[in-house]
Every structure is written in C-alpha cells, then in structure tokens.
Amino acid sequence: YYGRIVDPEAGRTVDEVMLVRMEPPHSYTREAGVEIHCHGGPLPVKRILELCVAAGARLAGPGEFTLRAFLNGRIDLSQAEAVMAVVSARTSESLALAVDELRGSLTHRLGPARDALIRTLAYLDASADFPEDEIHGVDVVGTLRSAECALAEVLAASNLGRLYYEGVQIAIVGRPNVGKSSLLNALLRHERAIVTPIAGTTRDVITETINLKGIPATLLDTAGIGETKDVIEQMGIDRSRRAIDAAALALFVIDGSQAATSDDLAVAHMLAERLDRDGAGRVVLAINKRDLPHHETHESLRAVLPGCPTIELSTVTNSGIDTLEATLFDLASSLAGEAREPATVSLRQREALRSALTSLQAALAAARDELPNDLIAIDVRDALMFIGEITGDQISERVLDEIFSTFCIGK
C-alpha cells in the first residue's frame, strides 16, 4: 500500500512510504508482519520509529527476528547463525559461502554422520534392551568409521571457511629501504605508504587489507629492521617484531640489486624460527628491484631459509606481483589443512564439531575393544547431542541467548 506517515500531534507528513502486509507463513518469521518502506535518510527512519513506539510498539532485541524464525521452524540453528556470516562477509567469496550456509549447507553436510550415528544408536539400544531377540545386525565399527570421516571432513572445511571469514595477517618485513612500502602499494594497487629514497621512512606498522583471491588478507607494512641509535626508529623496530610474531605469514623483502647485508641475515635468522621441520615454512622471500641491471643470487639468505618460496619481482614494473599473490594464497590456504571446500562455521559450532568428533572416536575405540553395546551407546549419544547443538535439535535457552546477543538490532 502507498501512503503517508503522519505525526498525529503536529498533523504533519513525516514521509511518503510503502506499507507491506505479510500473512503467515509467508514472512521471515512465519508470523504476521508489517513492513514500512520509507526513504533511507536517518531522520525519517528515526521519526517513524519514534511514532511506532509511541503508538505501542517496541524495538526488537538483537537477533529477535532471526530467533523467531528459528523457533517457528522456518530455519534451523545453523542457518540462523549464517545470517551474521552474511552480514559480516568481507569478500564476495566469503559472502557466497555464507549464503550457502543460509540455505542449509552445513546441516546437509552433517547429514551423513548424523544418519550413521542414529542408525548405530538404534541398533545398540535395541540389542541392549532385547538381548534375546534376533535384531538385524549393523557393522558398528564400519558405520562409526564412516561417520568419523564425514565429521572430520566438515571440521576441515570449517577451518578453511574460517580463513575466508576471518582472514589472515601477512607481515611485510626486511631491512630499511628494500621496497617494503612500495610492495604494499603494489599489492594495494594504490599509493598508501609514503615511499622515498631515504631509509627509515616507515616508523610504525601500517595496516591495510586486500582481497587475496577471496581471502581477506591484512598486510602489515613494518618499519625496517636494523641497527639504529634513533629512539623512534627503535620503537618502530620493536613494533615490527611484535607484528611478525602475530602474523600468520611473513613476506621477507630484500634488495635484488645488492648483496645481502648483516641486517638482511639478522632478519633471515629471526624468520627461520617460523619454518616447519621440513623446510616448507610460512615465509615468502621476495627479491625486489629486479628492474635494475645488477642481480644478486642471495644464496646466503636462501641457506638460512631453505624451502621458502622465492619470488623475483619489481614494484616499478609490477612484474612478479601476480605470482606473489598466488603464492601467498597457496600458503594461506595451507593454514587450513587439506580441506577441499570451505564451510562457514562459527566458533561455537566448531567447538561442538570437535566435541562430537571426540565422542565419536571414543565410541569407535570402545567398539574396536568389543566393550558392551550400552557403553558404546553412551558416546554415540553424546556425539549426536553435540551435532544437535549445531542444528538446534539439542540447544538450551542460555546458548540461544548467547548466540543471538551478538546479532545486530533488527536482524
């Protein structure tokens, strides 16, 4: 319906609006509802809300509409939590993942494990309650093993999904005047950091975020690390060291036109601690200034950082930047393990997944040890309970309050 919102006391029109009436179950909450579509300025919205409250309405609590949709059975709990993932998405890829969860993707992924556990529990309970009757057998170990694989796959997918949702921090490190700020600008595709020939231009950590093939990557441009008596520079170096410790990946920038210095080696030894045992660590060696005629091999640095990906690039011509981004994406993805497809899972859901997997593995160990069926059933029942905490089949009022308290008002 088209019409006007009128202030009854002043007799003045507040705004021209569209009013939409929704009959149950054809609404977000499956309840009867009315929406007022007004112009988007803050003043008309505020005034219309004030008039509604004055007429007897109240403001919704955080997540109240989504909570009602869950309680009325329109969505399950995993879909309800996906609403916040949609709102908080930082890249188009993380948004697409959140929308999949909004459609019930997580519940669908949990289906095989849940069905296997229900089938196993039905057999275990029946065999324990009616030991003298002939009950159709179930391969308990095999069925639990398939459920374990299914749950482990969902948990691995959640680790990758968390990367797309929360992002990754990458520290850009090196001695002064090797091109760290120029590399930051090249990755951002615009000039964010001040770049001069003067060493030590960057005195603090500069933070910017890029879209790394769908993963939100926060770049930390750090102050050059080296020997200095300048108090301010030393403070910047201390902050750089803390940024390196906090970052998941480190991008070690060196000057490809010069031989390695003692400061380069000092940084390399500091980063060597980040390497894995097999030499494939979370450090990328970026050899900058390849547009200059004189090239160094930097074998001394490579020896300190064996197995690290090495990218030759130029922030002047932008050669090698695409290769660097692809390498950083591969390293960031490896942080999540061997998952093939990501899944958007909240911290609460991930903890429930871990608990379900732990209970399932306990049941599997008991079955392999040929313990009594009623003892195996205890752990199987616990695993089902934890899965129910994700889908909403088993959830307390306290947990519901905790989940929806994080939502925006009006969601």
N, C-alpha and C positions, 0 to 999 in steps of 0.2 A: 504494500500500500504506500502511495506517495502522500506526503502531508507535511505539516509543520509542528515543531515542538514549541509550545508557547509557555512562557512564565506566567502562571495563573495570577500571581500578585501584581506584577507590573503590567500584564497584558501585552507584553512584547514578544515577538517571534525570536526564538533563540537560534534556530537553524531550520533549513528545509531538509527533510530526511526521507529515507525509505524504511518502512517497517515490515519485517518478515516474521510471519507466524508459522511455527513448526509444530505439527501434531506428532505425538509419539506413535511408533518408534522412530520416526524419520527425523532424528536430530542427533547431535553429537553425544548427548547423554541418554538418549532414548526416552527423555521426558518432554513434556510440553515446554515450549520455549518461545521467546520473542526476542528478535534482534533489531536494534535500531542502527541503521547505517547513516551516519552523518558525515559532514566534511571533516577532514582529518586534522584540522588545527587543534592545538591543545586547549584553547579557550572554549570552543563549542562542546568538545568532549567533556571537559571538566564541568561545565554548566549543566549539561544534560544529566550527567551522573549525579550532581547535587540535587537536581529536581526529582530524579528517580528515588534517591534515598529519602528525600523529604516526603515523598508520596508513600513510603513504607517499605521500599526495597532495602537490601543491604549489600555491601560489597562482598564479593566472593573471596574465600580464603585461597591461599596458594595451592594451585593444582586442583581446586574443588571440582571443576567441570570434568577434568580427566578422571578424578577419583569416582565421580558419579557414573561416568561411562564404564569404568571397571566394575563397580558394584552392581550396575544394571546389566552386566554381561555383554556389553557391546564389544569390548576389547578385553584381552587378558592382561595380566600384570606386566608381562614383558613388552607388550605393545604400549601400555601406558607409560612405562619408563622411556620408551623410544621417543615420546613426544619431546622430552627435554634434549635428547640427542639431536633431533631435527632443529630445534631452536638454537642449539649451541654449535651446530656444524660450522666448520671454518673453511672447508673447501667443497667444491662440487662433488668430489668423490665421497667425502665423509657424509655429505647430505644424502647422496644416493644410498649409502649403507644404512643410514638412519631411517630413510623411507622404507627400505626393505624390512627393517625390524618393525616399523609401524604396521606393516602388512602381516606381521606374524611370522617372520622368517626364523626368529630364534626358537619359538615354540615348535615350528616344523622341524628344525634341526635336532631338537631334543626328542622328537617323537620316537625314533628307532630305539634309543636307550630306554626311554620310559616304557615303551611297549614290551621290550625284553625283560625289564625288571618286574612288570606287572605279571607277565606270563610265568616267570620264575617264582615269584612270591605266591601266586595262586597254587602252583604245584607243591611248594614247600609247606604251605599251611594245610593243604588238603592231605598230604602224606603224613603230617604230624598229627592231625585231628582224627584221621581214619586209617591207622596203620594196617588194619586187617583187610581193608578193601583194595581192590585192584584199580590203581589210578594210572591213567595214561602218562607215561614217563616223559621227562624233559631232561635234555642234556644240560644240567645246571652249569657245569664249568664252561661249556661251549657258549651257552646263551649269555652268561655273565661276561665272558671274554669279549663277545661282540658288543655288549653294552659298554664295556670299558673302552673299547676302541672308538665307539661313537662319541662318548663323553670327552675323551681325550682330544678328539678332532675338534669338537666345539670349543674346548678350552684353548687349544692352539689358535683357532680362528679368532677368539676373543682377544688374544694377545696382539694379533695383527690389527684387529679393529681398534684396539686401544691406541695404537700408533697413529692411525688415521684420525682419531678423535682428539687425542691429547697432544700429538705432535712430538717432535724430537728437537733437542738443543744441539747446535753444532758450534764449537768454539773455533774461531779463526786465529791461529797463533803463529808466532815467529819473532825473530829479532826486529828491531826498528828498520823502517824504510825498505822492506822487501815487497811491498804492494798489498798488504792485508786490506787496507781500506779501499784500495782500487778494486780488489777482488770482491769485496762486499758490494760495491756499487755495480760491478758487472753482473753479479748474481741477482741484484735487485732490479736491474735494467733502468736504474736512475741514480743520480748522484745524491747519496745520503750522507756519506762521511767526507770530511774535508781531506783533500789529497794535495800535498806539497812535497817538494824535494827535501824538505827539512826533516831530519829524523826525529821521532818522538812527537809527531803531530797529535796522535791519539793518546790522550792522558787517562781516559776512562773507558769502560766497556760500553760499546754502542750496540743496542739490541734492535733487530728488525726481523720480520717474518716473511718467508717466501713460500710459495706453493711448490713443493718438491714432488711433482707427479702425483698430486693428491694428498701427500703428507704435509701438514703444516710444520715447516722447519724454521726454528728460531735461530738466527745467525747472531753470534756474539763476537763482534769485532773488538779484539783485546789490544791493550797497549803493548808495544814492542817489549820483549823480554831481553834484558841485557844488563851489563854492569853500568851503574849510574850513581852519582852522588846527589842528584837532584831529588829533593824530598818528595815533590809532587809526582815526578816520574816513578819513584819507588812505590808510592801509594798505588799508582796505576798498575804497576807490575804485580803487586800483591793481589789486586783485584783480578788481574788476568789469571793468576794461578788458581784462585778460587773458582773462576768461571770454567777453567779447564777441568777441575775436579767435578764440577756439577754437570757438565755437558756429557751427552751420550757419545758424541763423535767429536773428533778433533781434526781440523784441517790445517796441516803444518805447511806454511808458505815459506819458500826460500827464493833467493835471487839466482835465477839460472845463468846470469851473465858474470857471476863472481864465484870465486872459490869459497868453500864453506869456512866460516869463521868459528872462533871459540864459542861465541854466543849461539850460533846455529847448533853446534854439537851439544851445548848445555840444554837447549830446548829439546833436541832429539832424545837425549838421555832421560829427560823428565817425561817425555811422551812414551818412552819404551815401556814404562810400567803399565801402560794401557793395553799392551799386546797380549794376545792369548798365547797359550803354551806352544801352539803350532806355528806361531809367527803371523797368523792372519788376524790382525787386531782391528781396532776401531779408530785407526788413524789413517788419514789420506795425506800423502806427500804431494804437494802442489808446487811444481817447478815453474816459477813465474818469469816474465820478461824474456820469453823465447823469441820475441821480435828483434832483440838485439843480436848483433853478429857473433859475439863470443859466447860459447856454450860450455858449461862445466858438467861433468858426469855426476858429481857429488856421491861418489862411491862410499866415502866415509860415513855419510848420513844414512845411506841405504843399508850399510852394515849394522848400524845401531838399530834400525827399524826394518828388520828382514820380513819380507812377505807383505809389507804395506803396499796398497795400490799407489802407483805413481802416475801423476797426470802432468804432462807438459802443456803450458798454456801461456797466453798473453792477454793481459787486461787492456792492452792498447788495441789489438785487433780482434779480441774476443775469441780467438782460436782456442779450442780445448775446453771452453766453458760448458758446452753441451755434454761432452764426455765426463767432465767433473760432476755435473748434476746427476747423470746416470749412475756414476759410481757411488755417490752419496746416497742415492735412492736405494741401491742394492744393499749397501751397508746398513742403512736404517731399517730396511725390511728384514734383514737377517737378525735384528734385535728381537723380533717376534718369534723366531724359531722356524719351523718347517711348514707353517700353515699355508694352504693353497688359496683359500678365500677368506677375507676378513669378515668379522661379525662385530657389530656394535653392542658391547656388553658393559653395564655399569660395574662399579667396584663391588657393590652388594651382590650383584648377580655372579660376578667372577668368584667371590668367596663362596657362594652357595655351590657353584660348579666344582670348585676344589673340594669342598666338604662331601659332595655327592660322589666324586671320584674316589676319595679316600675310603668312604664307607663301602663302595662297590668293590674296591680292591681288597678290603678286609673280608668281605663275603666270598670273594673269589679264592682267597687264601684258605678260608675255612672249608670251602667246598673241595679244594685240592687235598686238604688234610683229612677229608672224609669225616668232618665233625657232624653231629646230629643236625637234621634239617631245621629244627626250631631255632638253633643257634645261628645258622646261616641266615635264616629269615630276619633276624634282628637287624643285621647290617643291610640287607636288601631293603627292608622297610625304611631305614634311615636314609638310604640313597634316594628312595622315592620321595621322602619328605623334603629333602633339600631341593630336588627338582621342582617339587610343588611350591617351594618358596620363590622360584623364578617365575613360574606360570601363574601363581596366585591360588593354586589349589590348596596349599597349606601356608597360610600367612596370618600373622597376628595383627591386631589393631595398632599396636605400638610400632610395628615395622611399617605399616601403611602410613601412619602419621609421619614417620621419619622420611619415607620416600617422597611424599607429596609436599612436605615442608620446603623442599628445595626448588619447587616449581615457581614460575612467575605468577603473579596475581592475574587471574582471568584465564589461565590455561586449563 
